[in-house]
């Protein structure tokens, strides 16, 4: 038996911050429909969305057009371009630091000079690898979560 929805209850909704369908707590309802929810994962408040943007509502049954060919459920889409870019970046980072020991990493300090391929240990961002030398005493370092531009070779 399915419990009726109510304020304070739980419902699956598309989270506009997490970009996933996740468990949410119902904050406000209009009639029997939730209208505002709070994400149980990130805590953000937003309007209730039963499914991801662009996802069609489930078919309600017996309507069938003459030319329709239903071969069962549609295939699930692969990752979006943004998700693919994140996965590629993480793969690149993992390859760069795979098999490296603690002694292979240099502590990041602004006054030190780095070269492409150097392994860096940053106090805030963690382990990274220098991917590019940029103009003006800057380097691009690929960390697990993102690439960042940091200063290097600065003197007092």
Backbone as CSV, one residue per row, in Angstrom:
resi,resn,N_x,N_y,N_z,CA_x,CA_y,CA_z,C_x,C_y,C_z
1,UNK,0.833,-1.179,0.000,0.000,0.000,0.000,0.878,1.242,0.000
2,UNK,0.598,2.174,-0.906,1.380,3.398,-1.019,0.789,4.448,-0.098
3,UNK,1.658,5.059,0.715,1.205,6.119,1.615,0.895,7.376,0.812
4,UNK,-0.158,8.092,1.183,-0.440,9.354,0.493,0.644,10.379,0.846
5,UNK,0.949,11.260,-0.100,1.949,12.294,0.155,1.392,13.319,1.122
6,UNK,2.284,13.884,1.943,1.895,14.927,2.878,3.120,15.785,3.170
7,UNK,2.916,16.982,3.656,4.021,17.854,4.046,4.838,17.149,5.130
8,UNK,6.141,17.154,4.978,7.019,16.451,5.909,7.337,15.040,5.453
9,UNK,6.571,14.521,4.476,6.811,13.188,3.946,7.956,13.198,2.943
10,UNK,8.244,12.044,2.395,9.349,11.910,1.460,8.842,11.569,0.069
11,UNK,9.550,12.092,-0.950,9.176,11.862,-2.343,10.454,11.941,-3.189
12,UNK,10.487,11.206,-4.295,11.595,11.331,-5.232,11.323,12.523,-6.133
13,UNK,12.336,13.375,-6.310,12.196,14.565,-7.143,13.529,14.867,-7.805
14,UNK,13.477,15.563,-8.948,14.688,16.010,-9.637,15.278,17.155,-8.827
15,UNK,16.534,16.999,-8.395,17.210,18.051,-7.644,17.908,18.973,-8.630
16,UNK,17.578,20.245,-8.566,18.154,21.216,-9.494,19.608,21.509,-9.184
17,UNK,20.072,21.190,-7.992,21.477,21.414,-7.636,22.318,20.168,-7.897
18,UNK,21.845,19.007,-7.463,22.576,17.745,-7.644,22.467,17.211,-9.073
19,UNK,21.441,17.640,-9.800,21.167,17.184,-11.168,20.881,15.683,-11.225
20,UNK,20.151,15.188,-10.235,19.762,13.783,-10.159,18.361,13.682,-9.552
21,UNK,17.676,12.572,-9.811,16.421,12.296,-9.118,16.813,11.663,-7.787
22,UNK,16.500,12.359,-6.692,16.912,11.930,-5.360,15.741,12.022,-4.387
23,UNK,15.955,11.522,-3.174,14.963,11.572,-2.121,14.858,13.003,-1.595
24,UNK,13.644,13.512,-1.470,13.382,14.859,-0.984,12.310,14.824,0.100
25,UNK,12.319,15.834,0.957,11.279,16.006,1.963,10.308,17.055,1.420
26,UNK,9.014,16.769,1.530,7.988,17.681,1.035,7.866,18.854,1.999
27,UNK,7.987,20.075,1.461,7.871,21.287,2.273,6.474,21.876,2.161
28,UNK,5.939,21.912,0.941,4.616,22.508,0.737,3.844,21.711,-0.299
29,UNK,2.514,21.677,-0.100,1.648,20.948,-1.025,0.476,21.825,-1.431
30,UNK,-0.034,21.588,-2.632,-1.277,22.196,-3.089,-2.175,21.022,-3.436
31,UNK,-3.198,20.839,-2.639,-4.055,19.668,-2.799,-3.241,18.414,-2.465
32,UNK,-3.257,17.444,-3.375,-2.515,16.203,-3.151,-1.148,16.227,-3.830
33,UNK,-0.757,17.377,-4.433,0.507,17.478,-5.170,1.558,18.240,-4.375
34,UNK,2.778,17.700,-4.236,3.856,18.481,-3.621,4.276,19.610,-4.573
35,UNK,4.576,20.795,-4.021,5.013,21.911,-4.866,6.404,22.410,-4.491
36,UNK,6.809,22.285,-3.228,8.162,22.660,-2.804,8.744,21.495,-2.030
37,UNK,10.044,21.229,-2.285,10.715,20.120,-1.633,12.114,20.541,-1.184
38,UNK,12.665,19.752,-0.258,14.034,19.959,0.220,14.824,18.691,-0.065
39,UNK,15.956,18.829,-0.750,16.795,17.677,-1.092,17.423,17.100,0.170
40,UNK,17.306,15.790,0.344,17.893,15.123,1.504,19.403,14.997,1.371
41,UNK,19.927,15.165,0.158,21.367,15.036,-0.069,22.091,16.360,0.134
42,UNK,21.630,17.427,-0.573,22.362,18.703,-0.520,21.661,19.766,0.323
43,UNK,20.384,19.550,0.680,19.661,20.495,1.525,19.031,21.670,0.790
44,UNK,19.131,21.699,-0.540,18.555,22.830,-1.275,17.033,22.734,-1.339
45,UNK,16.379,23.887,-1.422,14.928,23.968,-1.545,14.605,24.366,-2.973
46,UNK,13.646,23.716,-3.583,13.246,24.042,-4.949,11.862,23.481,-5.222
47,UNK,11.308,23.840,-6.389,9.998,23.323,-6.787,10.093,21.820,-7.032
48,UNK,8.994,21.129,-6.796,8.932,19.687,-7.037,8.962,19.418,-8.537
49,UNK,9.812,18.474,-8.949,9.869,18.012,-10.338,9.903,16.494,-10.290
50,UNK,8.893,15.865,-10.844,8.754,14.416,-10.752,9.841,13.679,-11.529
51,UNK,10.400,14.322,-12.561,11.409,13.647,-13.385,12.406,14.676,-13.907
52,UNK,13.481,14.148,-14.508,14.543,14.992,-15.048,14.023,15.849,-16.203
53,UNK,14.606,17.015,-16.412,14.209,17.845,-17.551,14.397,17.081,-18.864
54,UNK,13.418,17.188,-19.746,13.495,16.504,-21.032,12.994,15.078,-21.008
55,UNK,12.787,14.523,-19.829,12.287,13.155,-19.709,10.767,13.191,-19.841
56,UNK,10.235,12.323,-20.674,8.787,12.316,-20.907,8.067,11.558,-19.804
57,UNK,6.835,11.974,-19.576,5.994,11.292,-18.592,5.705,9.884,-19.089
58,UNK,5.555,8.934,-18.173,5.249,7.568,-18.602,3.918,7.510,-19.346
59,UNK,3.851,6.658,-20.334,2.646,6.486,-21.139,1.520,5.959,-20.262
60,UNK,0.293,6.447,-20.529,-0.836,6.036,-19.689,-1.593,4.848,-20.232
61,UNK,-1.066,4.179,-21.228,-1.699,2.931,-21.577,-2.121,2.739,-22.999
62,UNK,-3.442,2.500,-23.220,-3.967,1.891,-24.434,-3.935,2.747,-25.684
63,UNK,-3.566,4.028,-25.602,-3.527,4.820,-26.831,-2.378,4.361,-27.698
64,UNK,-2.686,4.085,-28.944,-1.666,3.630,-29.877,-1.973,4.190,-31.246
65,UNK,-0.972,4.817,-31.857,-1.201,5.340,-33.202,-0.954,4.233,-34.207
66,UNK,-1.535,4.356,-35.378,-1.479,3.316,-36.398,-0.056,3.015,-36.833
67,UNK,0.807,4.008,-36.927,2.156,3.772,-37.430,3.188,3.558,-36.339
68,UNK,2.757,3.437,-35.095,3.751,3.330,-34.030,4.330,1.920,-33.954
69,UNK,5.634,1.880,-33.746,6.306,0.592,-33.573,6.961,0.609,-32.210
70,UNK,6.462,-0.195,-31.334,7.021,-0.249,-29.995,7.862,-1.501,-29.858
71,UNK,9.135,-1.285,-29.680,10.041,-2.416,-29.530,10.505,-2.534,-28.084
72,UNK,9.670,-2.111,-27.163,10.027,-2.194,-25.761,10.628,-0.889,-25.278
73,UNK,11.256,-0.916,-24.112,11.800,0.309,-23.536,12.939,0.871,-24.384
74,UNK,13.020,2.199,-24.415,14.109,2.844,-25.130,15.408,2.658,-24.375
75,UNK,16.484,2.694,-25.108,17.779,2.539,-24.451,18.065,3.768,-23.600
76,UNK,18.778,3.556,-22.518,19.140,4.636,-21.619,20.263,5.435,-22.274
77,UNK,20.146,6.741,-22.216,21.164,7.600,-22.804,22.481,7.460,-22.065
78,UNK,23.539,7.684,-22.803,24.870,7.696,-22.196,25.078,8.996,-21.445
79,UNK,26.268,9.200,-20.951,26.545,10.423,-20.192,26.480,11.661,-21.087
80,UNK,26.132,12.785,-20.484,26.109,14.049,-21.220,27.548,14.471,-21.509
81,UNK,27.703,15.496,-22.331,29.048,15.980,-22.652,29.775,16.440,-21.400
82,UNK,29.058,17.109,-20.520,29.676,17.586,-19.279,30.105,16.421,-18.401
83,UNK,29.238,15.414,-18.277,29.586,14.242,-17.474,30.768,13.499,-18.095
84,UNK,30.791,13.415,-19.433,31.891,12.739,-20.123,33.205,13.491,-19.894
85,UNK,33.149,14.821,-19.915,34.353,15.625,-19.677,34.891,15.388,-18.268
86,UNK,33.995,15.303,-17.291,34.407,15.035,-15.909,35.057,13.651,-15.818
87,UNK,34.432,12.649,-16.457,34.992,11.288,-16.409,36.352,11.239,-17.103
88,UNK,36.515,11.935,-18.244,37.792,11.965,-18.954,38.867,12.637,-18.110
89,UNK,38.507,13.752,-17.449,39.468,14.456,-16.602,39.911,13.570,-15.443
90,UNK,38.963,12.882,-14.805,39.318,11.995,-13.699,40.204,10.847,-14.170
91,UNK,39.916,10.297,-15.363,40.744,9.226,-15.914,42.171,9.702,-16.163
92,UNK,42.306,10.896,-16.731,43.625,11.478,-16.993,44.378,11.664,-15.682
93,UNK,43.688,12.197,-14.681,44.311,12.410,-13.371,44.750,11.082,-12.755
94,UNK,43.876,10.069,-12.826,44.203,8.763,-12.256,45.416,8.139,-12.937
95,UNK,45.509,8.249,-14.276,46.663,7.713,-14.998,47.949,8.415,-14.584
96,UNK,47.861,9.734,-14.388,49.048,10.521,-14.055,49.611,10.172,-12.681
97,UNK,48.752,9.852,-11.727,49.256,9.588,-10.375,49.304,8.098,-10.031
98,UNK,48.862,7.239,-10.963,48.830,5.796,-10.687,50.228,5.272,-10.383
99,UNK,50.330,4.532,-9.318,51.584,3.868,-8.958,52.635,4.786,-8.365
100,UNK,52.315,6.027,-8.106,53.287,6.971,-7.555,53.265,6.893,-6.041
101,UNK,54.436,6.980,-5.473,54.560,6.947,-4.023,54.471,8.331,-3.433
102,UNK,54.379,8.398,-2.133,54.278,9.667,-1.419,55.490,10.549,-1.718
103,UNK,56.665,9.940,-1.853,57.895,10.700,-2.089,57.977,11.293,-3.504
104,UNK,57.111,10.872,-4.421,57.121,11.389,-5.798,56.426,12.746,-5.918
105,UNK,55.684,13.159,-4.899,54.940,14.408,-4.938,55.724,15.520,-4.256
106,UNK,55.683,16.705,-4.873,56.302,17.894,-4.286,55.212,18.737,-3.652
107,UNK,55.522,19.301,-2.494,54.566,20.181,-1.825,54.447,21.457,-2.635
108,UNK,53.215,21.912,-2.890,53.011,23.152,-3.647,53.373,24.345,-2.793
109,UNK,54.259,25.176,-3.337,54.608,26.455,-2.726,54.723,27.474,-3.849
110,UNK,54.213,28.670,-3.631,54.170,29.705,-4.652,55.569,30.059,-5.158
111,UNK,56.577,30.015,-4.300,57.919,30.437,-4.710,58.674,29.345,-5.487
112,UNK,58.181,28.125,-5.503,58.849,27.059,-6.250,58.440,27.097,-7.717
113,UNK,59.334,26.575,-8.582,59.060,26.517,-10.016,58.765,25.073,-10.392
114,UNK,57.744,24.891,-11.232,57.318,23.553,-11.624,57.416,23.391,-13.131
115,UNK,57.470,22.137,-13.595,57.508,21.793,-15.016,56.342,20.872,-15.332
116,UNK,56.011,20.756,-16.627,54.948,19.843,-17.041,55.258,18.440,-16.547
117,UNK,54.237,17.764,-16.034,54.394,16.399,-15.560,54.770,16.293,-14.097
118,UNK,55.163,17.400,-13.454,55.501,17.359,-12.030,54.275,16.972,-11.218
119,UNK,54.486,16.159,-10.210,53.405,15.757,-9.308,53.407,16.689,-8.108
120,UNK,52.246,17.231,-7.798,52.107,18.261,-6.768,51.165,17.776,-5.674
121,UNK,51.490,18.118,-4.441,50.577,17.878,-3.318,50.197,19.246,-2.761
122,UNK,48.930,19.600,-2.915,48.429,20.895,-2.462,47.679,20.701,-1.156
123,UNK,47.841,21.629,-0.224,47.219,21.484,1.094,45.692,21.512,1.037
124,UNK,45.117,22.209,0.065,43.660,22.292,-0.032,43.090,21.368,-1.104
125,UNK,43.716,21.300,-2.291,43.164,20.580,-3.429,43.634,19.134,-3.536
126,UNK,44.638,18.740,-2.764,45.116,17.357,-2.790,46.198,17.144,-3.830
127,UNK,46.273,15.914,-4.354,47.311,15.551,-5.311,46.927,16.008,-6.708
128,UNK,47.939,16.475,-7.456,47.688,16.932,-8.810,48.912,16.746,-9.674
129,UNK,48.735,17.007,-10.962,49.834,16.910,-11.924,49.826,18.189,-12.764
130,UNK,51.028,18.747,-13.006,51.147,19.952,-13.824,50.900,19.557,-15.273
131,UNK,49.884,20.177,-15.896,49.546,19.848,-17.278,50.068,20.880,-18.266
132,UNK,50.176,22.149,-17.854,50.663,23.190,-18.765,51.376,24.284,-17.996
133,UNK,52.377,24.879,-18.655,53.009,26.088,-18.154,52.355,27.249,-18.893
134,UNK,51.904,28.228,-18.149,51.207,29.370,-18.736,52.069,30.621,-18.613
135,UNK,51.705,31.656,-19.359,52.438,32.919,-19.290,52.316,33.530,-17.903
136,UNK,53.298,34.354,-17.574,53.207,35.132,-16.344,53.345,34.325,-15.076
137,UNK,54.225,33.350,-15.069,54.505,32.564,-13.851,53.261,31.859,-13.307
138,UNK,52.540,31.217,-14.223,51.365,30.447,-13.821,51.474,29.045,-14.390
139,UNK,50.869,28.085,-13.691,50.804,26.706,-14.168,49.379,26.212,-14.049
140,UNK,49.009,25.293,-14.937,47.718,24.630,-14.827,47.974,23.271,-14.208
141,UNK,47.306,22.997,-13.101,47.480,21.733,-12.386,46.146,21.000,-12.384
142,UNK,46.185,19.748,-12.807,44.981,18.917,-12.834,44.867,18.172,-11.511
143,UNK,43.815,18.509,-10.759,43.498,17.804,-9.524,42.343,16.864,-9.826
144,UNK,41.998,15.992,-8.904,40.952,15.004,-9.169,39.626,15.672,-9.522
145,UNK,39.277,16.750,-8.829,37.974,17.374,-9.046,37.954,18.408,-10.159
146,UNK,39.111,19.025,-10.489,39.126,20.061,-11.523,40.547,20.500,-11.807
147,UNK,40.743,21.138,-12.957,42.031,21.752,-13.279,42.015,23.174,-12.710
148,UNK,43.145,23.590,-12.163,43.223,24.925,-11.570,44.495,25.627,-12.051
149,UNK,44.403,26.938,-12.193,45.564,27.742,-12.549,46.128,28.334,-11.268
150,UNK,47.392,28.032,-11.015,48.050,28.499,-9.795,49.352,29.211,-10.167
151,UNK,49.810,30.076,-9.275,51.061,30.805,-9.474,52.241,29.919,-9.093
152,UNK,53.390,30.169,-9.734,54.613,29.485,-9.338,55.787,30.377,-9.683
153,UNK,56.934,30.136,-9.046,58.153,30.881,-9.336,58.127,32.323,-8.888
154,UNK,57.275,32.651,-7.929,57.220,34.023,-7.427,58.278,34.244,-6.376
155,UNK,58.894,35.426,-6.378,59.900,35.753,-5.363,59.299,36.745,-4.397
156,UNK,59.901,36.820,-3.228,59.370,37.727,-2.188,59.483,39.117,-2.563
